Amino acid sequence: MNAKLLIDDDIIGIINLEISDEFMGVLSGELIPTEIYKNYQNEIHKHFEQKGISNIMDFNYKIRLENGYELSPEGGIGIIHSREFSDEIIVETAGNNIEELKNFC
Protein backbone atom coordinates (compact mmCIF):
# COMPACT_ATOMS: atom_id res chain seq x y z
CA MET A 1 0.00 0.00 0.00
CA ASN A 2 1.35 3.43 -0.91
CA ALA A 3 1.45 6.12 1.73
CA LYS A 4 2.89 9.54 2.49
CA LEU A 5 5.20 10.13 5.43
CA LEU A 6 4.76 13.49 7.09
CA ILE A 7 6.35 15.52 9.84
CA ASP A 8 3.53 17.76 11.03
CA ASP A 9 2.14 18.97 7.67
CA ASP A 10 5.36 18.52 5.64
CA ILE A 11 5.32 15.56 3.24
CA ILE A 12 8.85 14.20 3.57
CA GLY A 13 8.46 11.11 1.41
CA ILE A 14 6.47 8.31 -0.16
CA ILE A 15 6.50 4.75 1.20
CA ASN A 16 5.32 1.47 -0.27
CA LEU A 17 4.30 -0.17 3.00
CA GLU A 18 4.18 -3.94 3.39
CA ILE A 19 3.08 -6.07 6.30
CA SER A 20 6.25 -7.25 8.06
CA ASP A 21 4.61 -8.90 11.05
CA GLU A 22 0.82 -9.25 10.95
CA PHE A 23 0.53 -10.43 14.56
CA MET A 24 2.38 -7.37 15.92
CA GLY A 25 0.82 -5.00 13.39
CA VAL A 26 4.18 -4.06 11.89
CA LEU A 27 4.35 -2.32 8.53
CA SER A 28 7.58 -1.28 6.88
CA GLY A 29 8.92 -0.01 3.59
CA GLU A 30 11.57 2.02 1.87
CA LEU A 31 11.11 5.78 1.84
CA ILE A 32 11.46 7.76 -1.37
CA PRO A 33 12.27 11.20 0.07
CA THR A 34 10.90 14.50 -1.18
CA GLU A 35 13.00 17.67 -1.33
CA ILE A 36 11.55 18.65 2.07
CA TYR A 37 13.22 15.59 3.62
CA LYS A 38 16.56 17.38 3.32
CA ASN A 39 15.36 19.91 5.92
CA TYR A 40 15.16 17.10 8.50
CA GLN A 41 17.84 14.70 7.26
CA ASN A 42 20.69 15.88 9.49
CA GLU A 43 18.59 15.54 12.65
CA ILE A 44 17.31 12.13 11.54
CA HIS A 45 20.92 11.01 11.04
CA LYS A 46 21.78 12.25 14.55
CA HIS A 47 18.86 10.32 16.07
CA PHE A 48 19.99 7.18 14.22
CA GLU A 49 23.56 7.60 15.50
CA GLN A 50 22.34 8.10 19.08
CA LYS A 51 19.73 5.34 19.32
CA GLY A 52 19.41 3.49 16.01
CA ILE A 53 16.15 5.15 14.91
CA SER A 54 14.38 8.49 14.65
CA ASN A 55 10.90 8.09 16.12
CA ILE A 56 7.80 9.97 17.20
CA MET A 57 9.61 11.16 20.31
CA ASP A 58 11.85 13.17 17.95
CA PHE A 59 9.38 14.38 15.31
CA ASN A 60 5.61 14.32 14.86
CA TYR A 61 5.66 11.57 12.22
CA LYS A 62 2.40 10.68 10.51
CA ILE A 63 1.57 8.14 7.82
CA ARG A 64 -1.31 8.90 5.46
CA LEU A 65 -2.53 6.26 3.01
CA GLU A 66 -3.44 7.11 -0.60
CA ASN A 67 -7.13 7.22 0.32
CA GLY A 68 -6.47 9.84 3.03
CA TYR A 69 -6.72 7.44 6.00
CA GLU A 70 -4.12 8.30 8.64
CA LEU A 71 -2.58 5.45 10.59
CA SER A 72 -2.69 5.60 14.38
CA PRO A 73 -0.15 2.96 15.40
CA GLU A 74 0.09 2.19 19.09
CA GLY A 75 3.77 1.34 18.76
CA GLY A 76 4.75 4.48 16.89
CA ILE A 77 6.55 5.35 13.67
CA GLY A 78 10.29 5.42 13.07
CA ILE A 79 12.89 6.07 10.39
CA ILE A 80 16.14 4.17 10.05
CA HIS A 81 18.62 6.24 8.02
CA SER A 82 22.38 6.16 8.51
CA ARG A 83 24.93 8.46 6.89
CA GLU A 84 26.88 5.40 5.72
CA PHE A 85 23.95 4.02 3.71
CA SER A 86 22.44 7.31 2.60
CA ASP A 87 20.40 5.77 -0.24
CA GLU A 88 18.57 3.37 2.08
CA ILE A 89 15.83 4.92 4.23
CA ILE A 90 13.52 2.49 6.02
CA VAL A 91 10.23 3.41 7.71
CA GLU A 92 8.71 1.13 10.33
CA THR A 93 5.45 1.39 12.21
CA ALA A 94 4.14 -1.02 14.84
CA GLY A 95 0.90 -1.66 16.62
CA ASN A 96 -1.37 -1.12 13.63
CA ASN A 97 -4.75 -2.80 13.36
CA ILE A 98 -4.05 -4.98 10.29
CA GLU A 99 -7.66 -6.15 9.93
CA GLU A 100 -8.84 -2.53 9.86
CA LEU A 101 -6.16 -1.67 7.29
CA LYS A 102 -7.27 -4.52 5.02
CA ASN A 103 -10.67 -2.83 4.81
CA PHE A 104 -9.10 0.44 3.68
CA CYS A 105 -6.81 -1.03 1.03
Number of C-alpha atoms within 10 A of each C-alpha: 15 15 22 22 24 19 17 11 10 14 19 22 19 21 22 16 21 15 18 15 13 15 11 15 19 22 22 20 21 19 24 17 18 14 9 14 18 12 11 12 17 14 14 25 20 16 19 19 15 10 9 16 22 23 21 15 10 12 16 12 21 23 25 18 20 14 10 11 13 13 18 16 17 12 15 18 27 24 24 20 25 21 14 8 8 10 13 13 16 17 22 22 26 21 19 21 17 17 10 9 14 9 7 13 11
